[in-house]
């Protein structure tokens, strides 16, 4: 009897939630408030990236794409969405940092950390690796889906006006040659 009750209770709760949800949806529709969920725009190669503002994990100031990153000396900007515990992210960030050193002011790298543990972890990461990049925080993972990313790493290369030139989700060592060529050809 107890096993039967343990099986039936979750099924009853699920059925009740389904009925309640259906009733609310029908009530909203009947009131002329049709329930619509539009998919957010995903920015692709050729589009102009949307402006955004995120806190800088190191300085504490807020950085905006249009005001603080675009239109400066850099001809090419890399936004890389990463998690400090992701080994593929680490490999990509290391390569991007090396390229930033090689190309100087012509190539800017913005590391956007999506770590939920936030600022402390990113500061420790910076102290450990000393990359010459801007460390921005997005612990809620709000920005990556704007570019179609559902996981890390995710990379967006754009010109200094914000036009998206290249986009890639994920990273394997074989991607290094493609990325190096993309950056070199655009500088």
Z-matrix of the N, CA and C atoms (Angstrom, degrees):
N
C 1 1.452
C 2 1.540 1 110.67
N 3 1.326 2 115.64 1 -41.67
C 4 1.464 3 120.09 2 -178.41
C 5 1.535 4 111.15 3 -64.28
N 6 1.350 5 116.57 4 -40.58
C 7 1.464 6 120.65 5 177.99
C 8 1.521 7 110.52 6 -62.29
N 9 1.302 8 116.57 7 -39.36
C 10 1.454 9 121.11 8 178.89
C 11 1.521 10 110.67 9 -64.59
N 12 1.326 11 116.91 10 -41.68
C 13 1.469 12 121.58 11 179.16
C 14 1.532 13 110.42 12 -65.36
N 15 1.328 14 117.58 13 -40.14
C 16 1.467 15 121.45 14 178.94
C 17 1.528 16 111.32 15 -65.16
N 18 1.311 17 117.09 16 -30.05
C 19 1.455 18 121.05 17 177.85
C 20 1.529 19 111.49 18 -79.71
N 21 1.316 20 116.66 19 -42.36
C 22 1.461 21 121.03 20 -175.07
C 23 1.528 22 113.46 21 -73.49
N 24 1.311 23 118.00 22 -35.08
C 25 1.463 24 120.95 23 -176.86
C 26 1.533 25 112.23 24 -58.83
N 27 1.346 26 120.18 25 -51.65
C 28 1.471 27 118.78 26 177.96
C 29 1.533 28 112.57 27 -62.08
N 30 1.326 29 117.01 28 -36.35
C 31 1.464 30 120.06 29 179.28
C 32 1.521 31 110.78 30 -64.68
N 33 1.326 32 117.43 31 -39.95
C 34 1.463 33 121.31 32 178.43
C 35 1.526 34 111.34 33 -66.70
N 36 1.318 35 117.08 34 -41.78
C 37 1.467 36 121.25 35 178.77
C 38 1.531 37 109.84 36 -62.67
N 39 1.316 38 117.53 37 -44.58
C 40 1.461 39 121.58 38 178.71
C 41 1.527 40 111.05 39 -61.88
N 42 1.314 41 116.86 40 -43.59
C 43 1.468 42 120.64 41 178.86
C 44 1.524 43 110.74 42 -62.82
N 45 1.327 44 117.39 43 -42.18
C 46 1.463 45 121.79 44 179.57
C 47 1.531 46 110.70 45 -63.00
N 48 1.332 47 117.19 46 -44.24
C 49 1.464 48 120.82 47 178.75
C 50 1.527 49 111.34 48 -63.02
N 51 1.311 50 117.48 49 -38.84
C 52 1.462 51 121.40 50 177.99
C 53 1.519 52 110.95 51 -63.22
N 54 1.330 53 116.58 52 -44.53
C 55 1.468 54 121.03 53 179.97
C 56 1.526 55 110.28 54 -63.81
N 57 1.325 56 117.52 55 -46.44
C 58 1.463 57 121.48 56 -179.28
C 59 1.530 58 110.32 57 -61.77
N 60 1.330 59 117.86 58 -43.89
C 61 1.461 60 121.12 59 178.68
C 62 1.516 61 112.00 60 -62.18
N 63 1.311 62 116.76 61 -41.61
C 64 1.465 63 121.08 62 178.70
C 65 1.517 64 111.27 63 -64.17
N 66 1.323 65 116.68 64 -42.70
C 67 1.467 66 121.17 65 179.66
C 68 1.525 67 110.22 66 -61.31
N 69 1.328 68 117.54 67 -45.95
C 70 1.465 69 120.55 68 179.84
C 71 1.527 70 111.52 69 -63.94
N 72 1.320 71 117.83 70 -42.28
C 73 1.468 72 120.80 71 179.49
C 74 1.522 73 110.88 72 -63.37
N 75 1.333 74 116.43 73 -41.32
C 76 1.465 75 119.69 74 179.02
C 77 1.520 76 111.15 75 -67.92
N 78 1.323 77 117.27 76 -37.46
C 79 1.464 78 120.61 77 179.04
C 80 1.527 79 110.58 78 -64.17
N 81 1.328 80 117.97 79 -42.73
C 82 1.467 81 121.30 80 178.17
C 83 1.522 82 110.95 81 -64.34
N 84 1.323 83 116.40 82 -41.14
C 85 1.464 84 120.21 83 179.87
C 86 1.526 85 110.26 84 -65.55
N 87 1.319 86 116.36 85 -41.57
C 88 1.466 87 120.88 86 179.51
C 89 1.522 88 111.05 87 -65.20
N 90 1.310 89 117.22 88 -30.35
C 91 1.462 90 121.57 89 -179.95
C 92 1.531 91 111.06 90 -81.74
N 93 1.321 92 117.04 91 5.30
C 94 1.466 93 120.17 92 178.16
C 95 1.514 94 113.06 93 84.60
N 96 1.298 95 117.49 94 10.66
C 97 1.462 96 121.48 95 -179.95
C 98 1.521 97 108.43 96 -110.10
N 99 1.315 98 115.32 97 71.58
C 100 1.449 99 119.91 98 -177.17
C 101 1.526 100 109.81 99 -58.20
N 102 1.311 101 116.10 100 133.96
C 103 1.453 102 121.51 101 -177.78
C 104 1.528 103 108.62 102 -80.22
N 105 1.336 104 115.91 103 114.92
C 106 1.464 105 121.58 104 178.81
C 107 1.520 106 108.35 105 -127.45
N 108 1.293 107 115.28 106 133.87
C 109 1.454 108 119.67 107 174.35
C 110 1.518 109 107.69 108 -122.05
N 111 1.318 110 114.83 109 103.35
C 112 1.453 111 119.74 110 177.93
C 113 1.515 112 109.51 111 -80.94
N 114 1.302 113 114.73 112 138.02
C 115 1.458 114 119.08 113 175.56
C 116 1.524 115 108.04 114 -70.34
N 117 1.331 116 117.00 115 137.85
C 118 1.466 117 118.74 116 178.81
C 119 1.529 118 110.16 117 -66.01
N 120 1.330 119 115.85 118 151.53
C 121 1.464 120 120.69 119 179.03
C 122 1.518 121 109.19 120 -65.56
N 123 1.305 122 115.25 121 134.34
C 124 1.456 123 121.55 122 174.31
C 125 1.525 124 106.66 123 -105.99
N 126 1.318 125 116.25 124 122.99
C 127 1.461 126 122.23 125 -178.05
C 128 1.527 127 109.56 126 -83.23
N 129 1.327 128 114.57 127 129.67
C 130 1.461 129 121.96 128 -175.03
C 131 1.529 130 110.49 129 -115.89
N 132 1.332 131 115.77 130 174.48
C 133 1.463 132 121.62 131 175.80
C 134 1.529 133 108.20 132 -57.18
N 135 1.331 134 115.51 133 131.64
C 136 1.462 135 121.82 134 -177.83
C 137 1.517 136 112.77 135 101.19
N 138 1.338 137 117.40 136 -24.18
C 139 1.465 138 121.49 137 177.30
C 140 1.526 139 109.99 138 -78.66
N 141 1.320 140 115.62 139 160.58
C 142 1.463 141 121.06 140 170.22
C 143 1.519 142 107.21 141 -90.79
N 144 1.316 143 116.14 142 128.34
C 145 1.466 144 121.10 143 -178.15
C 146 1.523 145 110.22 144 -62.65
N 147 1.326 146 117.27 145 144.95
C 148 1.460 147 119.83 146 178.25
C 149 1.523 148 110.33 147 -72.74
N 150 1.313 149 116.37 148 149.38
C 151 1.461 150 119.66 149 175.50
C 152 1.525 151 108.31 150 -69.33
N 153 1.308 152 116.39 151 147.41
C 154 1.459 153 122.02 152 175.95
C 155 1.514 154 108.47 153 -151.06
N 156 1.305 155 116.08 154 159.91
C 157 1.466 156 122.57 155 175.47
C 158 1.514 157 108.06 156 -129.35
N 159 1.325 158 115.69 157 131.41
C 160 1.460 159 121.36 158 178.16
C 161 1.523 160 108.74 159 -137.94
N 162 1.332 161 116.75 160 151.47
C 163 1.462 162 118.96 161 177.25
C 164 1.527 163 111.53 162 -72.38
N 165 1.328 164 115.40 163 142.35
C 166 1.454 165 122.25 164 174.04
C 167 1.524 166 106.69 165 -83.61
N 168 1.322 167 117.05 166 121.93
C 169 1.463 168 121.72 167 -175.04
C 170 1.522 169 112.89 168 -66.57
N 171 1.305 170 118.00 169 -24.76
C 172 1.460 171 121.18 170 -175.60
C 173 1.526 172 111.42 171 -91.72
N 174 1.330 173 116.98 172 -46.70
C 175 1.471 174 120.18 173 -175.80
C 176 1.520 175 113.23 174 -91.49
N 177 1.339 176 116.51 175 -22.14
C 178 1.464 177 119.80 176 -177.42
C 179 1.518 178 113.41 177 86.14
N 180 1.328 179 117.11 178 -11.36
C 181 1.468 180 119.92 179 179.79
C 182 1.532 181 109.63 180 -79.23
N 183 1.316 182 115.43 181 164.14
C 184 1.458 183 120.47 182 177.18
C 185 1.521 184 108.74 183 -95.76
N 186 1.320 185 116.14 184 136.23
C 187 1.465 186 121.00 185 178.09
C 188 1.522 187 108.93 186 -115.05
N 189 1.328 188 115.88 187 132.33
C 190 1.461 189 122.00 188 176.96
C 191 1.524 190 108.48 189 -108.09
N 192 1.318 191 116.51 190 141.44
C 193 1.463 192 120.20 191 -179.01
C 194 1.523 193 111.17 192 -57.39
N 195 1.321 194 117.49 193 -54.94
C 196 1.472 195 120.37 194 -175.20
C 197 1.523 196 113.20 195 -67.34
N 198 1.313 197 117.74 196 -37.76
C 199 1.465 198 121.37 197 -174.05
C 200 1.530 199 113.15 198 -85.15
N 201 1.316 200 117.29 199 -41.62
C 202 1.463 201 120.53 200 -169.65
C 203 1.528 202 115.46 201 -107.82
N 204 1.317 203 117.99 202 -14.97
C 205 1.461 204 119.92 203 -173.95
C 206 1.527 205 111.83 204 -116.58
N 207 1.316 206 117.41 205 -50.34
C 208 1.471 207 120.81 206 -178.11
C 209 1.523 208 111.46 207 -78.14
N 210 1.341 209 115.40 208 158.54
C 211 1.457 210 120.93 209 174.16
C 212 1.513 211 114.80 210 73.75
N 213 1.296 212 117.64 211 10.07
C 214 1.470 213 121.23 212 178.00
C 215 1.534 214 108.49 213 -95.24
N 216 1.321 215 116.99 214 -155.27
C 217 1.466 216 121.72 215 -176.74
C 218 1.525 217 113.95 216 -67.12
N 219 1.322 218 116.96 217 -31.59
C 220 1.463 219 120.69 218 -174.26
C 221 1.526 220 111.75 219 -66.47
N 222 1.334 221 115.59 220 134.23
C 223 1.465 222 120.97 221 174.07
C 224 1.525 223 110.21 222 -83.62
N 225 1.334 224 115.51 223 -26.03
C 226 1.455 225 121.51 224 -174.81
C 227 1.525 226 109.20 225 -136.16
N 228 1.320 227 115.92 226 134.44
C 229 1.468 228 121.82 227 -179.52
C 230 1.518 229 108.29 228 -121.91
N 231 1.321 230 115.92 229 133.82
C 232 1.465 231 121.56 230 175.09
C 233 1.519 232 108.40 231 -110.56
N 234 1.326 233 116.07 232 124.65
C 235 1.460 234 121.67 233 169.64
C 236 1.515 235 105.44 234 -104.40
N 237 1.313 236 117.01 235 121.69
C 238 1.453 237 118.86 236 177.10
C 239 1.519 238 109.17 237 -121.76
N 240 1.317 239 115.44 238 123.23
C 241 1.459 240 122.12 239 179.16
C 242 1.514 241 106.86 240 -90.98
N 243 1.319 242 115.82 241 122.10
C 244 1.454 243 118.66 242 -174.02
C 245 1.517 244 112.26 243 -146.00
N 246 1.320 245 113.78 244 166.05
C 247 1.451 246 122.90 245 174.94
C 248 1.521 247 105.88 246 -122.53
N 249 1.303 248 117.76 247 135.39
C 250 1.468 249 120.61 248 -173.91
C 251 1.525 250 113.33 249 -65.63
N 252 1.324 251 118.36 250 -16.30
C 253 1.464 252 120.60 251 179.77
C 254 1.529 253 112.39 252 -99.35
N 255 1.315 254 117.85 253 5.21
C 256 1.472 255 123.36 254 -176.51
C 257 1.531 256 109.53 255 -93.21
N 258 1.332 257 117.57 256 119.64
C 259 1.468 258 120.14 257 -177.48
C 260 1.532 259 111.97 258 -68.90
N 261 1.321 260 118.28 259 -35.87
C 262 1.471 261 120.19 260 176.73
C 263 1.527 262 110.07 261 -65.26
N 264 1.336 263 116.20 262 -38.54
C 265 1.472 264 120.56 263 177.22
C 266 1.523 265 109.97 264 -62.12
N 267 1.320 266 115.90 265 -44.23
C 268 1.458 267 120.92 266 -179.16
C 269 1.527 268 110.71 267 -59.73
N 270 1.321 269 116.97 268 -43.49
C 271 1.469 270 120.45 269 179.71
C 272 1.529 271 110.77 270 -63.24
N 273 1.330 272 117.02 271 -43.61
C 274 1.465 273 120.59 272 -179.75
C 275 1.527 274 111.19 273 -65.83
N 276 1.325 275 117.00 274 -44.47
C 277 1.468 276 121.02 275 -179.23
C 278 1.530 277 110.38 276 -63.92
N 279 1.315 278 117.35 277 -39.07
C 280 1.463 279 120.96 278 177.97
C 281 1.531 280 110.59 279 -60.67
N 282 1.328 281 116.50 280 -45.18
C 283 1.465 282 120.69 281 178.12
C 284 1.525 283 111.17 282 -63.56
N 285 1.326 284 116.98 283 -45.65
C 286 1.468 285 120.68 284 179.70
C 287 1.527 286 111.17 285 -61.65
N 288 1.327 287 116.52 286 -39.91
C 289 1.463 288 120.52 287 178.85
C 290 1.531 289 110.80 288 -63.90
N 291 1.325 290 116.33 289 -42.04
C 292 1.468 291 120.15 290 177.36
C 293 1.529 292 110.88 291 -61.77
N 294 1.324 293 116.52 292 -41.01
C 295 1.469 294 119.77 293 178.95
C 296 1.527 295 110.88 294 -68.11
N 297 1.331 296 117.07 295 -35.92
C 298 1.470 297 120.19 296 177.93
C 299 1.529 298 110.12 297 -63.27
N 300 1.331 299 116.76 298 -39.32
C 301 1.471 300 120.05 299 176.54
C 302 1.529 301 110.32 300 -64.49
N 303 1.323 302 116.21 301 -43.09
C 304 1.465 303 121.17 302 -177.46
C 305 1.527 304 111.85 303 -65.06
N 306 1.330 305 117.54 304 -44.16
C 307 1.465 306 121.11 305 -173.94
C 308 1.522 307 113.87 306 -95.10
N 309 1.311 308 117.36 307 -5.38
C 310 1.465 309 121.00 308 175.76
C 311 1.517 310 113.30 309 59.79
N 312 1.321 311 116.06 310 -136.05
C 313 1.467 312 122.07 311 -174.99
C 314 1.528 313 113.93 312 -67.18
N 315 1.328 314 117.71 313 -13.36
C 316 1.469 315 119.94 314 -178.77
C 317 1.531 316 112.50 315 -74.92
N 318 1.344 317 116.87 316 -19.48
C 319 1.469 318 121.37 317 -175.24
C 320 1.525 319 109.57 318 -130.56
N 321 1.325 320 116.77 319 114.86
C 322 1.465 321 122.10 320 -178.53
C 323 1.524 322 109.40 321 -108.76
N 324 1.321 323 115.66 322 137.11
C 325 1.462 324 121.47 323 178.75
C 326 1.522 325 109.39 324 -116.87
N 327 1.319 326 115.33 325 128.50
C 328 1.467 327 122.29 326 174.18
C 329 1.517 328 107.81 327 -117.04
N 330 1.301 329 115.24 328 112.71
C 331 1.450 330 121.87 329 178.41
C 332 1.528 331 106.97 330 -88.35
N 333 1.302 332 117.85 331 120.55
C 334 1.464 333 121.44 332 -179.67
C 335 1.519 334 107.47 333 -108.73
N 336 1.325 335 115.00 334 103.33
C 337 1.462 336 121.72 335 -176.37
C 338 1.524 337 110.15 336 -82.40
N 339 1.313 338 115.21 337 123.78
C 340 1.459 339 120.37 338 179.51
C 341 1.528 340 110.92 339 -101.03
N 342 1.319 341 116.17 340 19.80
C 343 1.463 342 121.52 341 179.12
C 344 1.518 343 110.65 342 -64.23
N 345 1.318 344 116.63 343 126.89
C 346 1.463 345 120.15 344 179.32
C 347 1.528 346 111.36 345 -70.48
N 348 1.318 347 116.54 346 -20.73
C 349 1.464 348 119.36 347 -179.93
C 350 1.518 349 112.19 348 -81.04
N 351 1.324 350 116.65 349 -8.13
C 352 1.443 351 122.97 350 165.36
C 353 1.506 352 119.95 351 73.91
N 354 1.320 353 112.34 352 -147.38
C 355 1.460 354 123.96 353 -166.53
C 356 1.528 355 114.20 354 -55.78
N 357 1.326 356 118.04 355 -45.67
C 358 1.467 357 120.89 356 -177.25
C 359 1.526 358 111.50 357 -58.13
N 360 1.310 359 115.36 358 -46.24
C 361 1.457 360 120.46 359 -178.10
C 362 1.528 361 111.01 360 -65.61
N 363 1.311 362 117.02 361 -40.70
C 364 1.465 363 121.04 362 -179.22
C 365 1.529 364 110.29 363 -69.03
N 366 1.333 365 117.26 364 -38.36
C 367 1.474 366 119.96 365 176.26
C 368 1.526 367 110.52 366 -62.31
N 369 1.325 368 116.72 367 -42.51
C 370 1.465 369 120.57 368 178.32
C 371 1.531 370 110.44 369 -63.41
N 372 1.312 371 116.52 370 -39.66
C 373 1.465 372 122.10 371 177.30
C 374 1.531 373 109.57 372 -60.43
N 375 1.319 374 116.89 373 -45.61
C 376 1.465 375 122.11 374 178.34
C 377 1.526 376 110.92 375 -61.63
N 378 1.323 377 116.75 376 -44.08
C 379 1.466 378 120.20 377 -179.84
C 380 1.527 379 111.26 378 -64.13
N 381 1.316 380 116.73 379 -31.35
C 382 1.457 381 121.26 380 -179.52
C 383 1.532 382 112.20 381 -76.75
N 384 1.330 383 117.68 382 -41.32
C 385 1.465 384 121.16 383 -172.81
C 386 1.528 385 114.94 384 -104.06
N 387 1.302 386 119.03 385 -25.13
C 388 1.473 387 122.93 386 177.88
C 389 1.531 388 113.93 387 55.15
N 390 1.320 389 117.03 388 40.24
C 391 1.460 390 119.65 389 176.23
C 392 1.519 391 109.14 390 -71.89
N 393 1.310 392 116.21 391 145.11
C 394 1.469 393 121.78 392 178.08
C 395 1.527 394 109.08 393 -91.82
N 396 1.312 395 115.24 394 70.83
C 397 1.466 396 122.37 395 -179.09
C 398 1.526 397 108.06 396 -136.73
N 399 1.322 398 116.13 397 164.38
C 400 1.463 399 119.98 398 171.66
C 401 1.520 400 107.96 399 -85.64
N 402 1.313 401 116.27 400 130.83
C 403 1.460 402 122.16 401 179.26
C 404 1.521 403 109.13 402 -102.60
N 405 1.328 404 116.70 403 106.64
C 406 1.456 405 121.26 404 179.12
C 407 1.526 406 109.14 405 -106.28
N 408 1.328 407 115.75 406 154.22
C 409 1.467 408 121.04 407 -176.92
C 410 1.523 409 111.96 408 -112.02
N 411 1.319 410 115.34 409 133.22
C 412 1.465 411 122.67 410 173.27
C 413 1.532 412 107.80 411 -142.60
N 414 1.347 413 116.92 412 66.49
C 415 1.465 414 119.96 413 -174.50
C 416 1.528 415 114.29 414 -66.60
N 417 1.311 416 118.10 415 -15.75
C 418 1.468 417 121.20 416 179.49
C 419 1.532 418 111.82 417 -90.27
N 420 1.341 419 118.10 418 -1.35
C 421 1.466 420 123.15 419 179.94
C 422 1.528 421 110.39 420 56.93
N 423 1.336 422 115.89 421 44.56
C 424 1.469 423 120.25 422 -177.99
C 425 1.528 424 112.82 423 -85.86
N 426 1.319 425 117.77 424 -34.44
C 427 1.462 426 121.01 425 -174.99
C 428 1.537 427 114.74 426 -81.97
N 429 1.330 428 120.57 427 -39.80
C 430 1.471 429 119.24 428 -177.26
C 431 1.533 430 115.37 429 -53.33
N 432 1.341 431 120.37 430 -41.71
C 433 1.471 432 118.90 431 178.82
C 434 1.532 433 113.43 432 -62.08
N 435 1.326 434 117.16 433 -24.83
C 436 1.464 435 121.36 434 176.77
C 437 1.529 436 110.52 435 -59.33
N 438 1.316 437 115.57 436 -29.52
C 439 1.462 438 121.25 437 179.24
C 440 1.533 439 111.70 438 -103.51
N 441 1.327 440 116.73 439 7.05
C 442 1.459 441 121.17 440 176.97
C 443 1.515 442 114.69 441 88.02
N 444 1.327 443 118.31 442 11.83
C 445 1.461 444 120.85 443 -178.81
C 446 1.525 445 110.92 444 -92.76
N 447 1.339 446 115.09 445 134.74
C 448 1.464 447 120.91 446 178.33
C 449 1.519 448 111.30 447 -113.26
N 450 1.319 449 116.67 448 -5.22
C 451 1.456 450 122.44 449 -178.66
C 452 1.527 451 108.11 450 -152.48
N 453 1.321 452 115.89 451 174.17
C 454 1.458 453 120.71 452 178.24
C 455 1.524 454 109.17 453 -109.57
N 456 1.332 455 117.42 454 156.20
C 457 1.455 456 126.44 455 -6.62
C 458 1.527 457 111.94 456 -79.15
N 459 1.289 458 113.97 457 161.58
C 460 1.460 459 122.22 458 173.61
C 461 1.518 460 107.14 459 -138.26
N 462 1.308 461 117.57 460 133.37
C 463 1.464 462 121.80 461 -174.55
C 464 1.522 463 110.67 462 -124.43
N 465 1.329 464 115.62 463 134.70
C 466 1.460 465 122.35 464 174.60
C 467 1.526 466 107.32 465 -127.58
N 468 1.336 467 116.66 466 124.39
C 469 1.464 468 121.37 467 172.13
C 470 1.518 469 107.26 468 -104.11
N 471 1.331 470 116.20 469 133.42
C 472 1.464 471 120.22 470 178.98
C 473 1.517 472 110.30 471 -139.43
N 474 1.328 473 115.11 472 158.21
C 475 1.459 474 119.03 473 175.89
C 476 1.533 475 108.85 474 -80.36
N 477 1.331 476 116.74 475 179.05
C 478 1.471 477 119.21 476 -174.52
C 479 1.529 478 113.47 477 -76.41
N 480 1.314 479 116.66 478 4.69
C 481 1.471 480 120.91 479 172.94
C 482 1.532 481 111.05 480 -107.07
N 483 1.337 482 116.49 481 -1.80
C 484 1.460 483 121.00 482 177.60
C 485 1.514 484 115.29 483 95.26
N 486 1.336 485 117.46 484 4.94
C 487 1.465 486 119.61 485 178.64
C 488 1.528 487 108.87 486 -73.76
N 489 1.323 488 115.95 487 127.29
C 490 1.463 489 120.98 488 -179.15
C 491 1.528 490 108.97 489 -75.47
N 492 1.333 491 115.21 490 122.26
C 493 1.457 492 121.70 491 -176.73
C 494 1.524 493 112.69 492 -103.92
N 495 1.327 494 116.30 493 -27.96
C 496 1.465 495 121.32 494 -174.78
C 497 1.517 496 107.39 495 -157.42
N 498 1.329 497 115.29 496 145.20
C 499 1.460 498 120.52 497 -179.32
C 500 1.520 499 108.06 498 -147.41
N 501 1.334 500 116.90 499 137.44
C 502 1.465 501 120.03 500 -178.93
C 503 1.515 502 109.44 501 -151.98
N 504 1.323 503 116.09 502 129.78
C 505 1.458 504 121.34 503 173.02
C 506 1.514 505 109.15 504 -99.17
N 507 1.322 506 116.13 505 142.02
C 508 1.456 507 120.67 506 -179.37
C 509 1.518 508 111.62 507 80.76
N 510 1.336 509 115.82 508 169.72
C 511 1.459 510 120.02 509 178.61
C 512 1.520 511 108.89 510 -159.21
N 513 1.319 512 115.01 511 129.72
C 514 1.460 513 122.45 512 170.19
C 515 1.525 514 106.11 513 -130.12
N 516 1.305 515 116.94 514 161.48
C 517 1.465 516 121.15 515 -175.67
C 518 1.535 517 111.67 516 -54.48
N 519 1.325 518 117.29 517 -35.95
C 520 1.472 519 120.35 518 179.57
C 521 1.528 520 112.01 519 -62.21
N 522 1.346 521 117.97 520 -21.88
C 523 1.467 522 121.51 521 178.27
C 524 1.525 523 112.37 522 -69.28
N 525 1.326 524 117.25 523 -20.31
C 526 1.464 525 120.82 524 -175.55
C 527 1.528 526 111.47 525 -58.14
N 528 1.328 527 117.27 526 -46.50
C 529 1.471 528 120.34 527 -178.66
C 530 1.521 529 111.70 528 -61.89
N 531 1.330 530 116.46 529 -41.30
C 532 1.469 531 120.81 530 179.31
C 533 1.523 532 109.97 531 -64.12
N 534 1.321 533 116.45 532 -45.13
C 535 1.463 534 121.37 533 -178.96
C 536 1.529 535 111.38 534 -64.36
N 537 1.318 536 116.75 535 -44.74
C 538 1.469 537 120.85 536 178.10
C 539 1.529 538 110.02 537 -58.97
N 540 1.327 539 116.77 538 -43.92
C 541 1.469 540 121.37 539 179.75
C 542 1.529 541 110.94 540 -64.92
N 543 1.338 542 117.56 541 -43.28
C 544 1.472 543 121.45 542 178.96
C 545 1.528 544 110.81 543 -57.72
N 546 1.322 545 116.05 544 -47.53
C 547 1.468 546 120.60 545 -177.95
C 548 1.527 547 110.25 546 -67.55
N 549 1.326 548 116.77 547 -48.66
C 550 1.472 549 120.80 548 -178.09
C 551 1.532 550 111.22 549 -58.77
N 552 1.328 551 117.39 550 -43.85
C 553 1.469 552 121.01 551 -178.12
C 554 1.525 553 113.00 552 -67.42
N 555 1.309 554 117.64 553 -22.14
C 556 1.460 555 120.68 554 -176.02
C 557 1.530 556 112.83 555 -98.78
N 558 1.334 557 116.61 556 -5.14
C 559 1.477 558 119.01 557 179.66
C 560 1.498 559 112.72 558 -104.20
